[in-house]
Amino acid sequence: QVQLVESGGGLVQAGGSLRLSCAASGRTSSIYAMGWFRQAPGNEREFVALITLSNSMTYYSDSVKGRFTISRDNAKTTVYLQMNTLKPEDTADYYCAADRSPALVRDAPKASTYDYWGQGTQVTVSS
């Protein structure tokens, strides 16, 4: 089993920055990749970014590419999402997810790709 705990959310002004963390525990050696999703009230769950823990291959949604950066620590137990140039439309609950199996790049944005989920952390960007 794998447990994921997100942290680092908060309230920031447009143009500001925030760094989210996702700490993994349990059978962390079984994790192949970790990703971030977000969901705003009334909206569908949206893929944000993914990183493979073995070789740090990354993949981003077009809406955040160039502004957000996903990374991992050397122990492969924590994944970060550095969010820069934040916009009001980035306001959402952000969720960390973990995948146990290698997946095709085309499947990375699909929620069904992921086996474990965190509780979420709230990000609010004011205008």
KOLZAFI-970591 format. One record per residue (C-alpha): residue in one letter; z, x, y; residue number from 1. Coordinates in pm, whole numbers, m for minus. Layout:
// KOLZAFI-970591
<node><r>A</r><up>Z</up><east>X</east><north>Y</north><k>NUM</k></node>
...
***
This chain:
// KOLZAFI-970591
<node><r>Q</r><up>0</up><east>0</east><north>0</north><k>1</k></node>
<node><r>V</r><up>m63</up><east>104</east><north>359</north><k>2</k></node>
<node><r>Q</r><up>122</up><east>m8</east><north>669</north><k>3</k></node>
<node><r>L</r><up>m24</up><east>24</east><north>1017</north><k>4</k></node>
<node><r>V</r><up>168</up><east>3</east><north>1344</north><k>5</k></node>
<node><r>E</r><up>m6</up><east>0</east><north>1681</north><k>6</k></node>
<node><r>S</r><up>154</up><east>105</east><north>2008</north><k>7</k></node>
<node><r>G</r><up>60</up><east>206</east><north>2360</north><k>8</k></node>
<node><r>G</r><up>m63</up><east>m123</east><north>2501</north><k>9</k></node>
<node><r>G</r><up>31</up><east>m242</east><north>2844</north><k>10</k></node>
<node><r>L</r><up>m83</up><east>m355</east><north>3185</north><k>11</k></node>
<node><r>V</r><up>m321</up><east>m138</east><north>3387</north><k>12</k></node>
<node><r>Q</r><up>m550</up><east>m186</east><north>3684</north><k>13</k></node>
<node><r>A</r><up>m926</up><east>m181</east><north>3652</north><k>14</k></node>
<node><r>G</r><up>m1055</up><east>174</east><north>3643</north><k>15</k></node>
<node><r>G</r><up>m737</up><east>303</east><north>3485</north><k>16</k></node>
<node><r>S</r><up>m673</up><east>457</east><north>3146</north><k>17</k></node>
<node><r>L</r><up>m460</up><east>381</east><north>2844</north><k>18</k></node>
<node><r>R</r><up>m414</up><east>544</east><north>2503</north><k>19</k></node>
<node><r>L</r><up>m340</up><east>338</east><north>2196</north><k>20</k></node>
<node><r>S</r><up>m186</up><east>482</east><north>1881</north><k>21</k></node>
<node><r>C</r><up>m199</up><east>360</east><north>1523</north><k>22</k></node>
<node><r>A</r><up>57</up><east>513</east><north>1286</north><k>23</k></node>
<node><r>A</r><up>m14</up><east>480</east><north>915</north><k>24</k></node>
<node><r>S</r><up>247</up><east>496</east><north>641</north><k>25</k></node>
<node><r>G</r><up>260</up><east>440</east><north>268</north><k>26</k></node>
<node><r>R</r><up>m35</up><east>558</east><north>62</north><k>27</k></node>
<node><r>T</r><up>m210</up><east>719</east><north>355</north><k>28</k></node>
<node><r>S</r><up>m403</up><east>954</east><north>128</north><k>29</k></node>
<node><r>S</r><up>m600</up><east>654</east><north>7</north><k>30</k></node>
<node><r>I</r><up>m743</up><east>581</east><north>353</north><k>31</k></node>
<node><r>Y</r><up>m1105</up><east>674</east><north>405</north><k>32</k></node>
<node><r>A</r><up>m1157</up><east>542</east><north>758</north><k>33</k></node>
<node><r>M</r><up>m963</up><east>369</east><north>1033</north><k>34</k></node>
<node><r>G</r><up>m1095</up><east>147</east><north>1306</north><k>35</k></node>
<node><r>W</r><up>m1002</up><east>m62</east><north>1605</north><k>36</k></node>
<node><r>F</r><up>m1084</up><east>m427</east><north>1668</north><k>37</k></node>
<node><r>R</r><up>m994</up><east>m646</east><north>1963</north><k>38</k></node>
<node><r>Q</r><up>m968</up><east>m1017</east><north>2023</north><k>39</k></node>
<node><r>A</r><up>m930</up><east>m1202</east><north>2351</north><k>40</k></node>
<node><r>P</r><up>m815</up><east>m1566</east><north>2369</north><k>41</k></node>
<node><r>G</r><up>m1100</up><east>m1795</east><north>2273</north><k>42</k></node>
<node><r>N</r><up>m1321</up><east>m1506</east><north>2162</north><k>43</k></node>
<node><r>E</r><up>m1434</up><east>m1377</east><north>1826</north><k>44</k></node>
<node><r>R</r><up>m1278</up><east>m1065</east><north>1684</north><k>45</k></node>
<node><r>E</r><up>m1481</up><east>m770</east><north>1810</north><k>46</k></node>
<node><r>F</r><up>m1530</up><east>m427</east><north>1658</north><k>47</k></node>
<node><r>V</r><up>m1442</up><east>m141</east><north>1892</north><k>48</k></node>
<node><r>A</r><up>m1449</up><east>196</east><north>1713</north><k>49</k></node>
<node><r>L</r><up>m1413</up><east>370</east><north>1376</north><k>50</k></node>
<node><r>I</r><up>m1330</up><east>720</east><north>1257</north><k>51</k></node>
<node><r>T</r><up>m1348</up><east>870</east><north>908</north><k>52</k></node>
<node><r>L</r><up>m1036</up><east>1070</east><north>829</north><k>53</k></node>
<node><r>S</r><up>m1208</up><east>1337</east><north>621</north><k>54</k></node>
<node><r>N</r><up>m1474</up><east>1459</east><north>862</north><k>55</k></node>
<node><r>S</r><up>m1397</up><east>1266</east><north>1184</north><k>56</k></node>
<node><r>M</r><up>m1728</up><east>1087</east><north>1198</north><k>57</k></node>
<node><r>T</r><up>m1705</up><east>826</east><north>1473</north><k>58</k></node>
<node><r>Y</r><up>m1881</up><east>502</east><north>1553</north><k>59</k></node>
<node><r>Y</r><up>m1847</up><east>285</east><north>1864</north><k>60</k></node>
<node><r>S</r><up>m1954</up><east>m55</east><north>1982</north><k>61</k></node>
<node><r>D</r><up>m2202</up><east>m50</east><north>2266</north><k>62</k></node>
<node><r>S</r><up>m1955</up><east>m221</east><north>2498</north><k>63</k></node>
<node><r>V</r><up>m1710</up><east>72</east><north>2490</north><k>64</k></node>
<node><r>K</r><up>m1935</up><east>370</east><north>2416</north><k>65</k></node>
<node><r>G</r><up>m1891</up><east>638</east><north>2680</north><k>66</k></node>
<node><r>R</r><up>m1557</up><east>496</east><north>2796</north><k>67</k></node>
<node><r>F</r><up>m1344</up><east>494</east><north>2480</north><k>68</k></node>
<node><r>T</r><up>m1276</up><east>782</east><north>2241</north><k>69</k></node>
<node><r>I</r><up>m1128</up><east>749</east><north>1893</north><k>70</k></node>
<node><r>S</r><up>m955</up><east>1047</east><north>1733</north><k>71</k></node>
<node><r>R</r><up>m705</up><east>1140</east><north>1462</north><k>72</k></node>
<node><r>D</r><up>m422</up><east>1388</east><north>1424</north><k>73</k></node>
<node><r>N</r><up>m430</up><east>1680</east><north>1181</north><k>74</k></node>
<node><r>A</r><up>m203</up><east>1504</east><north>933</north><k>75</k></node>
<node><r>K</r><up>m443</up><east>1208</east><north>918</north><k>76</k></node>
<node><r>T</r><up>m152</up><east>970</east><north>969</north><k>77</k></node>
<node><r>T</r><up>m217</up><east>865</east><north>1328</north><k>78</k></node>
<node><r>V</r><up>m534</up><east>748</east><north>1498</north><k>79</k></node>
<node><r>Y</r><up>m573</up><east>720</east><north>1873</north><k>80</k></node>
<node><r>L</r><up>m795</up><east>519</east><north>2103</north><k>81</k></node>
<node><r>Q</r><up>m829</up><east>674</east><north>2446</north><k>82</k></node>
<node><r>M</r><up>m954</up><east>406</east><north>2683</north><k>83</k></node>
<node><r>N</r><up>m1091</up><east>516</east><north>3020</north><k>84</k></node>
<node><r>T</r><up>m1254</up><east>328</east><north>3306</north><k>85</k></node>
<node><r>L</r><up>m1094</up><east>8</east><north>3185</north><k>86</k></node>
<node><r>K</r><up>m1247</up><east>m321</east><north>3288</north><k>87</k></node>
<node><r>P</r><up>m1093</up><east>m670</east><north>3302</north><k>88</k></node>
<node><r>E</r><up>m1317</up><east>m769</east><north>3011</north><k>89</k></node>
<node><r>D</r><up>m1135</up><east>m510</east><north>2798</north><k>90</k></node>
<node><r>T</r><up>m827</up><east>m734</east><north>2810</north><k>91</k></node>
<node><r>A</r><up>m742</up><east>m833</east><north>2453</north><k>92</k></node>
<node><r>D</r><up>m509</up><east>m782</east><north>2163</north><k>93</k></node>
<node><r>Y</r><up>m610</up><east>m459</east><north>1993</north><k>94</k></node>
<node><r>Y</r><up>m574</up><east>m425</east><north>1616</north><k>95</k></node>
<node><r>C</r><up>m585</up><east>m117</east><north>1396</north><k>96</k></node>
<node><r>A</r><up>m751</up><east>m143</east><north>1056</north><k>97</k></node>
<node><r>A</r><up>m783</up><east>89</east><north>756</north><k>98</k></node>
<node><r>D</r><up>m1053</up><east>112</east><north>490</north><k>99</k></node>
<node><r>R</r><up>m989</up><east>264</east><north>146</north><k>100</k></node>
<node><r>S</r><up>m1352</up><east>308</east><north>43</north><k>101</k></node>
<node><r>P</r><up>m1657</up><east>477</east><north>194</north><k>102</k></node>
<node><r>A</r><up>m1880</up><east>226</east><north>365</north><k>103</k></node>
<node><r>L</r><up>m2230</up><east>217</east><north>502</north><k>104</k></node>
<node><r>V</r><up>m2253</up><east>271</east><north>875</north><k>105</k></node>
<node><r>R</r><up>m2410</up><east>m72</east><north>906</north><k>106</k></node>
<node><r>D</r><up>m2094</up><east>m226</east><north>757</north><k>107</k></node>
<node><r>A</r><up>m1850</up><east>m49</east><north>989</north><k>108</k></node>
<node><r>P</r><up>m1830</up><east>m336</east><north>1243</north><k>109</k></node>
<node><r>K</r><up>m1751</up><east>m593</east><north>972</north><k>110</k></node>
<node><r>A</r><up>m1389</up><east>m701</east><north>936</north><k>111</k></node>
<node><r>S</r><up>m1441</up><east>m742</east><north>562</north><k>112</k></node>
<node><r>T</r><up>m1489</up><east>m365</east><north>535</north><k>113</k></node>
<node><r>Y</r><up>m1119</up><east>m307</east><north>606</north><k>114</k></node>
<node><r>D</r><up>m827</up><east>m349</east><north>366</north><k>115</k></node>
<node><r>Y</r><up>m521</up><east>m319</east><north>592</north><k>116</k></node>
<node><r>W</r><up>m436</up><east>m438</east><north>942</north><k>117</k></node>
<node><r>G</r><up>m168</up><east>m370</east><north>1200</north><k>118</k></node>
<node><r>Q</r><up>21</up><east>m628</east><north>1403</north><k>119</k></node>
<node><r>G</r><up>m171</up><east>m563</east><north>1723</north><k>120</k></node>
<node><r>T</r><up>m88</up><east>m437</east><north>2069</north><k>121</k></node>
<node><r>Q</r><up>m169</up><east>m616</east><north>2393</north><k>122</k></node>
<node><r>V</r><up>m390</up><east>m459</east><north>2659</north><k>123</k></node>
<node><r>T</r><up>m422</up><east>m631</east><north>2995</north><k>124</k></node>
<node><r>V</r><up>m653</up><east>m498</east><north>3266</north><k>125</k></node>
<node><r>S</r><up>m607</up><east>m650</east><north>3609</north><k>126</k></node>
<node><r>S</r><up>m880</up><east>m664</east><north>3872</north><k>127</k></node>
***
